[in-house]
Amino acid sequence: QVQLVESGGGLVQAGGSLRLSCAASGRTFSSYGMGWFRQAPGKEREFVATITWSGGRTYYADSMKGRFTISRDNAKNTMYLQMNSLKSEDTAVYYCAAARDWYSDGFDDPRSYDYWGQGTQVTVSS
């Protein structure tokens, strides 16, 4: 089992940057595919980015490409999301998630992930 805790959210002006972290407990972190999702008020949970267990492959939602970077440090049991050029529409609660079985055809579906953090609020002011 994996427990996930996000941090790094906050209030930032449009055009600014934030770095989110997701700290994982457990000795098997390196075996999980990981992902970031977000949910704005009144909207469904939305895929942001994902990274394979080794960090060798990453995928992004189209609206995040070129602005967001996902990474992980398996030695520290931590995953990151560097967010640059933030826009007001990026305002949401950001969640990290872990998947025991990561598949290339389901990584953008929240149902593919087994464990979730509690979320961290990101607010971008225009």
C-alpha positions as CSV (number, residue, x, y, z in Angstrom):
1,Q,0.0,0.0,0.0
2,V,1.1,3.5,-0.7
3,Q,0.2,6.7,1.1
4,L,0.6,10.0,-0.8
5,V,0.9,13.5,0.5
6,E,0.9,16.5,-1.9
7,S,2.5,19.9,-1.0
8,G,3.6,23.1,-2.8
9,G,0.3,24.5,-3.7
10,G,-0.7,28.1,-3.1
11,L,-1.6,31.5,-4.7
12,V,0.4,32.7,-7.6
13,Q,-0.1,35.4,-10.2
14,A,-0.7,34.5,-13.9
15,G,2.5,33.9,-15.6
16,G,4.2,32.6,-12.4
17,S,5.4,29.2,-11.4
18,L,4.8,26.6,-8.7
19,R,6.4,23.3,-8.0
20,L,4.2,20.6,-6.5
21,S,5.6,17.6,-4.6
22,C,4.1,14.3,-3.9
23,A,5.7,12.3,-1.1
24,A,5.0,8.6,-0.9
25,S,5.3,6.2,1.9
26,G,6.3,2.6,1.4
27,R,9.2,0.8,0.0
28,T,7.6,0.0,-3.3
29,F,7.2,3.6,-4.7
30,S,9.6,2.9,-7.5
31,S,7.4,0.1,-8.8
32,Y,4.4,2.4,-9.3
33,G,3.4,4.5,-12.3
34,M,2.5,7.9,-11.1
35,G,0.2,10.7,-12.2
36,W,-1.1,14.2,-11.5
37,F,-4.7,15.1,-11.9
38,R,-6.6,18.2,-11.1
39,Q,-10.2,19.2,-10.3
40,A,-11.7,22.6,-10.5
41,P,-15.0,23.5,-8.8
42,G,-18.0,22.0,-10.7
43,K,-15.8,20.1,-13.1
44,E,-14.6,16.5,-13.4
45,R,-11.2,15.3,-12.4
46,E,-8.8,16.0,-15.3
47,F,-5.6,14.3,-16.3
48,V,-2.5,16.5,-16.1
49,A,0.6,14.3,-16.5
50,T,1.9,10.9,-15.9
51,I,5.3,9.2,-15.5
52,T,6.4,5.6,-15.6
53,W,8.0,3.8,-12.7
54,S,11.5,4.4,-14.0
55,G,10.8,8.0,-15.1
56,G,11.7,7.0,-18.6
57,R,8.4,8.0,-20.2
58,T,6.2,11.0,-19.5
59,Y,2.9,12.1,-21.0
60,Y,1.0,15.3,-20.7
61,A,-2.5,16.6,-21.4
62,D,-2.3,18.8,-24.5
63,S,-3.0,22.1,-22.5
64,M,-0.1,21.4,-20.2
65,K,2.6,20.5,-22.8
66,G,5.4,22.9,-22.8
67,R,4.4,24.5,-19.5
68,F,4.4,21.6,-17.0
69,T,7.1,19.1,-16.3
70,I,6.6,15.9,-14.3
71,S,9.5,14.1,-12.7
72,R,10.3,11.7,-9.9
73,D,13.1,10.8,-7.6
74,N,12.7,7.2,-6.5
75,A,15.5,7.5,-4.0
76,K,13.4,10.1,-2.2
77,N,10.1,8.5,-2.8
78,T,8.9,11.8,-4.3
79,M,7.3,12.9,-7.5
80,Y,7.2,16.5,-8.7
81,L,5.2,18.8,-11.0
82,Q,6.9,21.9,-12.1
83,M,4.3,24.3,-13.4
84,N,5.3,27.4,-15.4
85,S,3.4,30.1,-17.3
86,L,0.4,29.5,-15.1
87,K,-3.0,30.7,-16.2
88,S,-6.1,31.4,-14.3
89,E,-7.7,28.3,-15.9
90,D,-5.0,26.2,-14.1
91,T,-6.8,27.0,-10.8
92,A,-7.8,23.7,-9.2
93,V,-7.1,21.2,-6.5
94,Y,-4.1,19.0,-7.7
95,Y,-3.9,15.4,-6.8
96,C,-1.2,12.9,-7.2
97,A,-2.0,9.2,-7.8
98,A,-0.2,5.9,-8.0
99,A,-1.0,3.0,-10.3
100,R,0.2,-0.6,-9.5
101,D,-0.2,-1.5,-13.2
102,W,0.5,1.4,-15.5
103,Y,-0.7,1.0,-19.1
104,S,0.0,3.2,-22.0
105,D,-3.7,3.2,-23.1
106,G,-5.2,4.1,-19.7
107,F,-2.8,6.5,-18.0
108,D,-5.2,9.5,-18.4
109,D,-8.1,7.7,-16.7
110,P,-8.5,8.2,-13.0
111,R,-9.8,4.7,-12.7
112,S,-6.4,3.3,-13.6
113,Y,-4.9,4.6,-10.4
114,D,-5.1,2.8,-7.1
115,Y,-4.0,5.4,-4.5
116,W,-4.6,9.1,-4.2
117,G,-3.4,11.9,-2.1
118,Q,-5.6,14.5,-0.4
119,G,-4.9,17.2,-2.9
120,T,-3.3,20.6,-2.8
121,Q,-5.0,23.9,-3.9
122,V,-3.4,25.9,-6.7
123,T,-4.9,29.3,-7.3
124,V,-3.8,31.5,-10.2
125,S,-4.9,35.1,-10.0
126,S,-5.3,37.1,-13.2
